[in-house]
Structure formats: C-alpha cells, structure tokens
Amino acid sequence: MLTDRQLLVLKVIVDDFIDTAQPVGSRNIAKKEQISFSPATIRNEMADLEDLGYLEKTHSSSGRIPSEKGYRYYVDNIMSPLQLSRGEVHRIRQSFSERMIELERVMQNSAHILSELTRYTTLVLGPQVYETKLKQLQIVPINQQSAIAILITDTGHVEHRSFAIPAELEHADLEKTVNILNEKLSGVPIVYLSQFIETEVKHLLQKYTNDFQKSYQLLNQALFTEQPTNLYVSGKTNILMQPEFADIDKVRSLFQIMESEDQIAPILKSEDEGLHIYIGRENKIEEMNNCTLITTTYSLGENQVGTIALLGPTRMDYAKAVSILDIWSGQMTKQLQKWFNEQ
C-alpha cells in the first residue's frame, strides 16, 4: 500500500511524463504547486517507488519514468475523470446529429473524429454478425455481363457486391430469383443463408425458373463472395508523432497488425462489456507491447455488441481517452437504438 506522499509523487510523475515524454527529476517535482516537501524527500520517495517497481530509470543520471506497473496503479487507483471541454463534447455529439443510413458511415465517421480529438489511432470493430439478419436483397444490372447485388441487413449494414451475370440468363429468371430470395430469406440470419437456400430456395428456383443452373450460379456469385472487412482504422499516422515510435521497423510491424482484421478482431472482441485498458505487455500481440489499448463496447440491442478502441503509447493521456470513449459509447448506443427502432 502506497503512502499519501508516494501516491502524490507517482501522480505528478505520470502526469508530467504524459505531457513532456521526458524523464522527471526531483527538482521538477519540487516546483509543482501541490508539492510541499523538499527535493531530498522527493528523491527518497522516488527511490522507494523505483524499488517497488512503479518507476524506472532510463539512464543512471536521468530522472524517472513510470513503469507498466506504475501506469496500472495510476489507472486503477489515482486517475480522476477528466472534464472534457464543451468543444470536445460538441464534436462527439455532432457526429451523431445527422441521420445515418449505413452503419459503415457511422463507424468511419466515429473513427475519424476520435482520432482527431485524441491524436491516437482509433480502431472500430463493427457488431458481430451472428445475429445479423437479411432485410432486403436487390440486384441491379449494370450491363448485359455484370450486375451489383445490394444486401441490406436489419442492423443498417448495406453491402454492394459486383458479379458477372451468367451468360444467356433470361431477365425473367433474374426477376424471379430476386423475388424468391426476398420472400424466403428476409429475416434470416446472414450466417444461415446457405442453409436456407438449400432447404427453402433451391427447389423453388428449380420449379419457377427456366434455367435453374444459371439462376443458381447467379445466386452463388451474388451472395457467397468474400465478406467485407468489419474493422475501421483511422489516425494510423498519429503513431508517427509519438517519440516512442521513432523505430521505423517497429512502426512498420505495428501498421501491419492494425491492417489485419484476423489479428485485431479477437483482441477487440470481449466477453465482458464496458471499458478495458491493456498496458504494454498486457497486450496479447507482441507488436503492441509498447502500446496501450483502451477498448469500450457499444450496444445495438440484444446480442449486438461492437467495440471501439484507442491505440497509443503507454504514455497515453488515460483520463482524457477514457472520458472521450465513455461519452462516445453512450451517444453511440443511444443513437443506434433510436435509429434501429425507426427502421
């Protein structure tokens, strides 16, 4: 258990290092308004905090910097909520002022705004698709050889898929196929589409279309192409503005990780809703061991949970990042619930 004086010294060092990215010495601490004890006493407390593992020395003659243990203690026991400025709160709320017609636009817009407000990298993971249901399917011919399938889900997801129209497919068969799909697949979870096509659609295509093989070929091309990314990243270059990431090789590997949904999605998905902070080596991916990842969830209703995260150095402004994510999560959940209830 840290003493009140140790808590104060640790707080001052963390706050100062967040602002300056420079090791903090006893002289600098002694100049702080809230400090009323001598530099000698401060040095003793810093030495004790170092022995306890909360502080580190970068060089023998330098001041101290927080360790991962120090950041963790700061986050869990010292950090106070930050009152955001009116401008910051307005900017977050403004992103939800327009009526959004596509969930992708909400994700992209949010990622961009939060990366600008924090100067960190924002990662937004869309809701899990296991309960997402097909609402409507449209097929729009571009010419005689190609068309676009437009899939609309109950979560507001609008997906466009280009595909080749099977040679010599009759326009009447195309219309019949779309009508059958909308009648039988509306309200079906996306993950069960192939199963329902086999049990509910295939025999109808055989019965009502003149060329079943071509109609079924169209169906496969329109519905069973590779799924689009569900991860949105904004502000990647903000990493380059942090002195901790001067090593280009480290930045390159970190960028590669951020672009890989297969690696990022599992660490953003959480069985527990709410806010989580992963500092340094608490991150499961080695390339992120010099970073802090703060995640929070947003709700789109029962079984519909997405995640937004901020990625930055361990010297992150934790109080501001947490406050911004907290306001955003509440606004996002409120707006999406309102939006989906109107659908």
Buried (B, 14 or more C-beta within 10 A) or exposed (E): EBEEBBBBBBBBBBBBBBEEEBBBBBEBBBEBEEBEBEBEBBBBBBEBBBEBEBBBEEEEEEBBBBBBBBBBBBBEEBBEEBEBEEEBBEBBEEBBEEEBEEBBEBBBBBBBBBBEBBBBBBBBBBBBBEBBBBBBBBBEEEEEEEBBBBBBBBBBBBBEBEBEBBEEBEEEBBEBBBEBBBEBBBEBBBEBBEEBBEEBBBEBBEEBBEBBEBBBBBBEBBBEEEEEEBBBBBBBEBBEEBEBBEEEEBBEBBBEBBEEBEBBBEBBBBEEEEBBBBBBEBBEBEBBBBBBBBBBBBBBBEEBBBBBBBBBBBBBBBBBBBBBBBBBBEBBBEBBBEBBEEE
